[in-house]
Every structure is written in C-alpha cells, then in structure tokens.
C-alpha cells in the first residue's frame, strides 16, 4: 500500500482502499476522503496461481473460500 499511498499523495489519481490504511494521512490532511453515494459497487476479481507449484493449506483454503463467495454473488461465473 505504500506505493499506492505515495501516488495518492502526489495527486496521481484516485483509489478505493480500506480507511484504516490511510487513517493517519486523512487525519493529517494529506489525503482527502471522497464520499461515495452509489448504492452498489462492483469490481472484478482475478486470482492466478501455478497449478503445479506447492500451495500452503492456508492458501488453498483462501482460494476455496474466495471461489465460494464469488460464485454465490455471481451465479454462473466460471471459477
């Protein structure tokens, strides 16, 4: 997030990020919060991993949960 924060400080675009990550910069007036009035926000998720490489049990669990959540929200999505 540090690279993203540096870009934001320099005025290079906008970002949607967790408030906790930029809390200090918001408090110090370095960054400004833009209120989002849209009812719904959609984004794409792309996960890539090498199927022939070792994956930790934690990573496998994360991938499994992510697939379940994404497929619940978007019926018919290829996961």
C-alpha positions in Angstrom: 0.0 0.0 0.0 3.0 2.3 0.5 3.4 2.8 -3.3 -0.3 3.5 -3.7 -0.2 6.0 -0.8 2.8 7.7 -2.4 0.9 8.0 -5.7 -2.2 9.4 -3.9 0.0 12.0 -2.0 1.4 13.2 -5.3 -2.1 13.5 -6.8 -1.7 10.6 -9.3 -5.3 9.5 -9.5 -7.9 8.1 -7.1 -8.2 4.9 -5.1 -10.7 2.9 -3.2 -8.8 1.4 -0.3 -9.5 0.5 3.4 -9.9 3.6 5.5 -7.6 2.0 8.2 -4.7 2.1 5.7 -4.9 5.8 5.1 -6.3 6.9 8.5 -3.2 8.9 9.5 -3.0 10.7 6.1 -6.7 11.6 6.3 -6.2 12.9 9.9 -3.2 15.0 8.9 -5.0 16.4 5.8 -2.5 14.8 3.4 -5.3 12.8 1.7 -9.0 13.7 1.3 -11.9 11.3 1.5 -14.5 11.4 -1.2 -17.9 10.2 -0.1 -19.3 7.6 -2.5 -23.1 7.8 -2.8 -23.5 4.9 -5.2 -25.7 2.1 -3.8 -23.7 -0.6 -5.3 -20.0 -1.1 -6.2 -18.9 -3.9 -8.5 -15.4 -5.0 -9.2 -13.7 -7.9 -10.9 -11.5 -10.4 -9.1 -8.7 -12.2 -10.7 -6.7 -14.9 -8.9 -3.8 -16.6 -10.7 -1.6 -19.4 -9.3 0.6 -22.0 -10.8 -1.2 -25.3 -10.5 2.0 -27.3 -10.5 3.6 -25.3 -7.6 3.1 -26.1 -3.9 0.3 -24.2 -2.2 0.1 -24.0 1.6 -3.1 -25.3 3.2 -3.9 -21.7 4.2 -3.6 -20.5 0.6 -5.8 -23.5 -0.6 -8.4 -22.6 2.0 -8.3 -18.9 0.9 -8.8 -19.9 -2.8 -11.7 -22.2 -1.9 -13.5 -19.6 0.2 -12.9 -16.9 -2.4 -14.5 -19.2 -5.1 -17.5 -19.9 -2.9 -18.1 -16.2 -2.1 -17.7 -15.1 -5.7 -19.9 -17.8 -7.1 -22.6 -17.0 -4.5 -22.6 -13.4 -5.7 -22.4 -14.1 -9.4 -24.4 -17.2 -10.4 -22.9 -18.9 -13.4 -19.5 -17.4 -13.0 -16.5 -19.6 -14.1 -14.3 -20.3 -11.2 
